[in-house]
Every structure is written in structure tokens, then in C-alpha cells.
Amino acid sequence: MSLIWSKNDGPERPKGREIPRNCGQLLGRLDELLPFLYVAQYGAPGRALRAQRTVSHPGLFAVGEQTQGDRPGIAPRVGLILPLRLCRNEKTRAALLEIAPLIGSQDPLMLADERRLVQSKLDAAFGGNLTVSDKERLDGFFALEPRRGLFQQLHEECDYVTEVIDNPAGAVRVTGSSRFQWRSHGELLEWYHGLGDRYGNAWTPFVPFFVFGNTAALTRYCTDRWAHGRLTAPAEDPSKWFVIRPDLQNAEVGVRLEMGEYGWAYLHLILGATAVKIWLSQVFDPFDELVAWGRKIEEGDIPVQMEIDEEGTEKVLTVLRTDDSNRVLFRVAEKYADDIQLEGIVSRVALAAALKAELRRFFSSEFDPNHWDDEEADESYVQTRDRVLNHPWMVAA
């Protein structure tokens, strides 16, 4: 069953921002990719929409299909994009390029003729390995039914997109592609799903789509509903049950912020000899929460926890009480992955002071609003640098 979100929220004005990505939802116009074959799944999990980079599954891009009828909306898909211009077989490419002009008649009596003509082009391209479903409505984004030899032919003749420069206010530019590497549907499923999971869940199949229009992005859904605009107080409280070992010294804590480009910055956290790098995204701006988090630590209002959305993964920064009010357990973990990346006992005052000092340094001398703030924001918008440096906690000595 396809998951559909309504468009009635009204998309917010997109921000011009170049986003290098090898996966995730494409937010810009798809002019350079259309028309394309899309080997994809119905629906898309939240992680697939938010992701921007991956090592294991490059090329898994999410594209939304505009739906019509009584409940117009956007149905997300996630899969592999095979632009027809990257097809290496001239005969196959020419036949597929003739499909889009055949579709669009408003006369119900012409639909059967459209199906017949489209099927003739598919036969010329794939020799019966790809067919039009009798139940599928032909428009700019429609599903097809694969036969056994389809994947072998895609492997022999087609390339898929692996890298792009995305721009929510502009167009997607293809910067990398690769040969379609799967000779069968089973090979693709194994690559995507692995060897199965411990819950015994069924593998979701991939479906070939023909796409030359009717695409859209879930920009309002992503930016509004996945932003973490709050701090939480975790229930975990080690001070109830444990005391710090008498010989355990505080770990030396370090905080460093680094400015990136195109809406990125980086937070480096160090405990002794261990360090972790956290990607800070303009889309899920964490600086207001980071300031509020530091203030709570300094004032002893703990436990306190915040999440930083890296557009695909989420880091959780937690400070917990110990039996000593001046010493805290500081932890950085990856949400859902059960992976603690940094943990140690630190001075509560030293942690807050290091964060405040680095925020002051970063926003006074390194922060670049041209790579972060929206130049077209209305007059009520307060620039990030001003919000941070004028915050009461940051102004206080």
C-alpha cells in the first residue's frame, strides 16, 4: 500500500542551496534526468527521504509522485534512476524516448490505443520483458510489469545515477553515474535488504516506473515535522544507583565548531583521546537548541538531552547526573543504532564553559551567513549569528 501525504500544507518557499548527495529525496527540478526509468519501491521510509550520503547504497534516490483523484497528494518512492539519455543501446533508447509523446489524450476512447502504442514501444525496447498493466493509469509517472529478462537487459544497456548536486530552488545536476550492476531482481533485493533481518520481515519488491513528469518533493513535510526544536529530560539517572570511582578523574573536554559550505557546519566534540564529528545542517538548524542545552548544563538543570539531525542520521547529546553535582556523565550516541560514540565523566562547569567559549569564537570570527542564512527571508527573521550572540546565556559573563 502506497503512503501518501497531502499537498494541502502548502510548500514553503525553497531556499537556494547546493546539496551534494548520493542518496535521499531530490528537492530540485528533475529536468536533466527526465525522462527516466525508475526501479523503485512503493513508499519510502523517513530515513530514505532525509538521507544525503551513504557508503553502502549510493544511488537510492527518493522521488515523489503527484497523485490525483479525490485525495491529491504526493506518494513517495525510493529507488534507482536510469535516465534514458544514459542508455547505451541506441535502438532501446530511441524506442523509449517515443513513449512520452503518445500519452496525454483526454478522450477515454483513446486510452486503449495509447496502451497499445506504448506497449509497442516497450516491445521494441525490451522484447516483451516489460509490459503495461491494464490497471495502471498512463500519465507522467506510471508503473510497469517486469518479466524475467528485464534486469539482465538493464545490466547490459543502462546506467543509473549515483551522484548529484541538488538545489531546492533550482535543478538537480547529475555528477556521477554507474552501470546498472544487478542481473536479476533477486540480486537487487539482496543488495538493498542485505541477507534479511532478525525479525523475519518480508523483502519489499522493486517496481519499474516510466517517469517523464508528475514529480514533486515533500519539502514542507521534511522541514517542519522532522526538525527537533526542543530539549528533553531523559529518564535515565545513574546517580540513583552508582557513585563515581574515587580514582576516576574528569576527562578533558574539547568543543570545536567548523564552518562548511552550502548549509553545512561541523561540531567536533573531544573527550580525552576520543573525538566525534557531527554534521550540522541548515535544514535542521541546531544552534538555538545547542545554546539552550549549554545553558541548562551550566545551571545544573539536568538531566538534559538534545538531538542533532544530520539529514539521514541523528546524534543524541546527553548529560546525566552523578552523585557529585559538579561532575556529569556526558554521552554522544547515534539514535536507533545503539552506538555510543563518546562517553565519559566531565566537569559540568567545564563542559558548559567550553561550549559557550567556542560558540562565541565561531560566530564572531568563522561563521559565514552566506552558507547558512536565507538571503530572501522576510524582515521578521533574525539572523543566526545575532540570535546566538545576543542570547542571554551567551551575553552573561
C-alpha positions in Angstrom: 0.0 0.0 0.0 1.4 3.4 -1.0 1.9 6.0 1.6 0.5 9.4 0.5 0.9 12.8 2.2 -1.4 15.7 1.3 -0.1 18.8 -0.5 -2.6 20.9 1.4 0.0 22.1 3.9 1.4 24.3 1.1 5.1 24.1 0.3 7.3 26.7 2.0 9.5 28.8 -0.2 12.5 26.7 -1.1 16.0 28.0 -0.2 18.7 28.2 -2.9 21.3 25.8 -1.7 23.6 23.4 -3.5 23.5 20.0 -1.8 25.9 17.3 -2.9 24.2 13.9 -2.3 24.4 10.3 -3.4 21.0 9.3 -1.9 17.9 10.8 -0.3 15.0 12.8 -1.6 15.6 15.0 -4.6 14.3 18.5 -3.9 15.2 20.4 -7.1 13.7 20.2 -10.6 14.5 16.9 -12.5 14.8 18.5 -15.9 18.3 16.9 -16.5 17.1 13.5 -15.5 13.7 13.2 -17.4 12.6 11.0 -18.9 13.9 8.1 -16.9 13.2 4.5 -15.9 12.8 4.3 -12.1 13.4 1.0 -10.5 11.8 1.8 -7.1 9.7 0.7 -4.2 6.2 2.0 -3.4 6.5 4.3 -0.4 9.7 5.5 1.3 10.8 5.3 5.0 11.7 8.6 6.7 15.4 7.8 6.7 15.3 7.4 2.9 13.8 10.8 2.5 16.1 12.6 4.8 19.4 10.9 3.8 22.1 12.8 1.9 25.1 10.5 1.8 25.7 6.7 2.1 28.6 4.4 1.7 26.7 1.2 1.2 23.8 2.2 -1.1 24.7 5.1 -3.4 22.1 5.9 -6.0 19.0 5.3 -3.8 17.1 8.5 -4.5 13.6 9.3 -3.4 11.2 10.9 -5.9 7.6 11.9 -5.1 4.7 11.1 -7.5 1.9 13.6 -7.6 -1.4 11.8 -7.2 -4.8 12.9 -8.5 -8.3 11.9 -7.8 -10.3 12.6 -4.6 -7.2 12.8 -2.4 -4.5 14.6 -4.4 -1.1 14.5 -2.7 2.5 13.2 -3.1 3.3 9.5 -3.0 7.0 8.9 -2.2 9.1 6.3 -4.0 12.7 5.3 -3.3 14.9 3.5 -5.9 17.4 3.8 -8.8 17.1 6.4 -11.5 18.0 5.3 -15.1 17.9 8.4 -17.4 17.1 7.3 -21.0 19.9 9.5 -22.2 22.3 7.2 -20.4 21.0 4.1 -22.2 24.0 2.7 -24.2 21.8 0.9 -26.7 20.6 3.4 -29.4 17.7 1.3 -30.5 16.4 0.8 -26.9 16.9 4.5 -26.1 15.1 5.7 -29.3 12.1 3.5 -28.7 11.7 4.6 -25.1 12.0 8.3 -26.0 9.0 7.9 -28.2 6.7 6.9 -25.3 6.0 10.3 -23.6 4.5 12.0 -26.8 2.0 9.1 -27.0 0.5 9.9 -23.6 -2.0 12.6 -22.6 -5.2 12.1 -24.5 -8.3 13.3 -22.6 -10.6 11.1 -24.6 -11.4 7.9 -22.7 -12.0 6.1 -26.0 -8.3 6.7 -26.9 -6.9 5.1 -23.7 -6.8 1.6 -25.3 -5.0 3.0 -28.3 -2.5 4.7 -26.0 -1.8 1.5 -24.1 -1.3 -0.4 -27.4 1.1 2.2 -28.8 3.1 2.4 -25.5 3.3 -1.4 -25.4 4.6 -1.5 -29.0 7.4 0.9 -28.0 8.2 -1.2 -24.9 8.3 -4.3 -27.0 10.7 -2.6 -29.4 13.0 -1.7 -26.5 12.7 -4.8 -24.3 11.2 -7.5 -26.5 8.4 -8.5 -24.1 10.4 -8.1 -20.8 8.4 -5.0 -19.8 4.6 -4.6 -20.1 1.9 -2.1 -19.4 -0.6 -3.1 -16.6 -4.2 -2.9 -17.6 -4.9 -1.3 -14.2 -2.3 1.4 -14.5 -3.4 4.9 -15.5 -1.0 6.3 -18.1 0.4 9.7 -17.1 3.8 11.2 -16.4 4.6 8.7 -13.7 3.3 5.1 -14.2 4.3 1.6 -13.1 5.1 -1.3 -15.4 5.2 -5.0 -15.0 8.7 -6.7 -15.4 9.4 -10.0 -16.9 12.3 -12.3 -16.2 14.8 -10.9 -18.6 14.4 -7.2 -17.8 17.2 -6.9 -15.2 19.7 -8.7 -17.4 19.0 -6.2 -20.2 19.2 -3.2 -17.9 22.6 -4.5 -16.7 23.8 -4.8 -20.3 22.5 -1.5 -21.6 21.7 1.1 -18.9 23.4 3.3 -16.4 21.9 4.7 -13.2 22.6 8.0 -11.3 24.9 7.7 -8.3 25.8 11.4 -7.5 24.0 14.7 -7.9 24.2 18.3 -6.9 20.7 19.1 -5.6 19.2 22.5 -5.2 15.7 23.0 -3.7 15.3 26.4 -5.5 16.9 25.2 -8.8 17.6 22.0 -10.7 19.3 18.7 -10.0 22.6 18.2 -11.8 24.0 14.8 -12.4 27.6 14.5 -11.3 28.1 10.7 -11.3 26.6 7.5 -12.8 27.4 3.9 -13.0 26.5 0.7 -14.9 23.3 -1.0 -13.6 25.0 -3.8 -11.7 22.2 -6.2 -11.0 21.4 -9.1 -13.3 18.2 -10.1 -11.5 15.5 -8.8 -9.2 16.9 -11.1 -6.5 20.4 -9.5 -6.7 18.9 -6.0 -6.3 16.8 -7.1 -3.3 19.8 -8.7 -1.6 21.9 -5.5 -2.2 19.1 -3.4 -0.7 17.9 -5.5 2.1 21.0 -7.5 3.0 20.6 -11.1 3.9 17.4 -10.4 5.9 16.9 -9.2 9.4 16.4 -10.9 12.8 12.6 -10.2 12.7 12.0 -12.2 9.6 10.3 -9.4 7.7 9.5 -9.9 4.0 11.5 -8.1 1.4 9.7 -5.3 -0.3 9.9 -5.7 -4.1 11.2 -3.1 -6.6 8.9 -2.0 -9.5 9.9 -0.4 -12.8 8.3 3.0 -13.4 8.3 5.2 -16.5 8.7 8.8 -15.5 8.6 11.9 -17.6 6.6 14.2 -15.3 4.2 14.4 -12.3 7.1 14.6 -9.8 7.1 16.6 -6.6 9.0 16.8 -3.3 7.8 16.6 0.3 9.7 19.8 1.4 7.2 21.1 3.9 6.8 17.6 5.5 10.6 17.2 5.8 11.5 20.6 7.2 8.5 21.1 9.6 7.9 17.6 11.0 11.5 16.4 11.3 13.1 19.4 12.9 14.0 18.9 16.5 13.0 22.2 18.2 13.1 21.0 21.8 15.2 19.6 24.6 14.2 16.5 26.6 14.9 15.2 30.0 15.8 11.5 29.8 14.6 9.2 32.5 18.0 7.6 32.9 19.6 8.7 36.3 22.8 6.8 37.2 23.1 8.9 40.4 20.3 6.8 42.0 22.3 3.7 42.0 26.0 4.4 41.4 28.8 6.6 42.7 31.9 7.6 40.7 35.0 5.6 41.4 37.3 7.6 43.8 40.3 7.2 41.4 38.4 8.3 38.3 39.5 11.7 37.0 37.4 14.1 34.9 38.0 13.6 31.2 39.4 16.7 29.5 36.6 18.1 27.3 37.0 19.9 24.0 34.5 21.6 21.7 35.2 23.0 18.2 32.9 24.3 15.5 33.9 24.4 11.9 32.1 26.3 9.0 31.3 24.3 5.9 29.7 25.2 2.6 26.1 25.1 1.2 24.3 25.0 4.5 26.7 22.8 6.5 28.8 23.2 9.6 30.5 20.7 11.9 30.7 20.2 15.6 33.8 18.4 16.9 33.5 17.0 20.4 36.5 15.6 22.2 36.9 13.6 25.4 40.5 12.9 26.2 41.8 11.0 23.1 38.4 10.3 21.6 36.7 12.6 19.2 33.4 12.6 17.2 32.4 14.8 14.3 28.7 15.8 14.0 27.3 17.3 10.8 25.1 20.4 11.4 22.5 21.1 8.8 20.9 24.4 7.9 17.7 22.4 7.2 17.5 21.3 10.8 19.4 24.2 12.3 20.6 23.1 15.8 22.2 26.3 17.1 19.2 27.5 19.2 18.9 24.2 20.9 22.7 23.9 21.3 22.7 27.3 23.2 19.7 26.2 25.4 21.4 22.9 26.1 24.5 24.6 27.2 22.6 26.9 29.5 20.8 24.1 31.2 24.2 22.3 31.8 25.7 25.4 33.3 22.7 26.0 35.6 22.6 22.4 36.7 19.2 21.8 35.2 19.9 18.2 34.3 19.5 15.5 33.0 19.2 17.1 29.6 19.3 15.7 26.1 19.2 17.1 22.6 19.2 15.6 19.1 21.0 16.8 16.0 19.6 15.7 12.7 22.4 15.2 10.2 19.9 14.7 7.3 20.0 11.0 7.4 21.4 10.1 10.8 20.7 11.6 14.2 23.2 12.2 17.0 21.9 12.4 20.6 23.9 14.5 23.1 23.1 13.6 26.7 24.2 14.9 30.1 23.2 12.8 33.1 23.5 13.4 36.9 26.1 11.6 39.0 26.5 11.5 42.8 28.5 14.7 42.5 26.6 17.8 41.3 29.8 19.2 39.8 30.5 16.1 37.7 28.3 14.7 35.0 28.2 11.8 32.6 28.5 13.2 29.1 27.5 10.9 26.2 27.2 11.2 22.4 25.3 8.3 20.6 23.7 7.6 17.3 20.0 7.3 17.5 18.4 3.9 16.6 21.9 2.4 16.1 22.6 1.5 19.7 26.1 3.1 19.1 27.7 5.2 21.9 30.4 7.2 20.2 31.6 9.3 23.1 31.2 8.9 26.8 32.9 10.0 30.0 32.8 11.8 33.3 33.4 15.5 32.9 33.2 18.7 34.9 29.8 20.2 34.4 31.1 23.7 34.5 34.0 23.0 32.2 31.6 21.4 29.6 29.3 24.4 29.6 32.2 26.9 29.5 33.9 25.2 26.6 30.7 25.2 24.6 30.0 28.9 25.3 33.5 30.0 24.5 33.5 28.1 21.2 30.1 29.4 20.2 31.4 33.0 20.8 34.6 32.4 18.8 32.8 30.6 16.0 30.0 33.2 15.5 32.4 36.1 16.0 35.1 35.1 13.6 34.3 32.0 11.4 30.6 31.7 10.8 29.6 32.5 7.2 25.9 33.5 6.9 26.2 33.2 3.1 26.4 29.5 3.5 23.7 29.3 6.2 21.1 32.0 6.4 18.3 32.6 3.9 19.0 35.8 2.0 15.4 36.1 1.0 13.9 35.8 4.5 11.4 38.4 5.5 12.1 41.3 7.8 11.0 39.4 10.9 13.8 36.8 10.5 16.7 37.2 13.0 20.0 36.1 11.5 21.6 33.1 13.2 24.7 35.0 14.4 22.5 37.6 16.1 20.3 35.0 17.7 23.2 33.1 19.2 25.4 36.0 20.3 22.5 38.0 21.8 21.1 35.1 23.7 21.0 35.9 27.4 23.2 33.0 28.3 25.8 34.0 25.7 25.8 37.6 26.9 26.2 36.7 30.6 29.8 36.6 31.9 
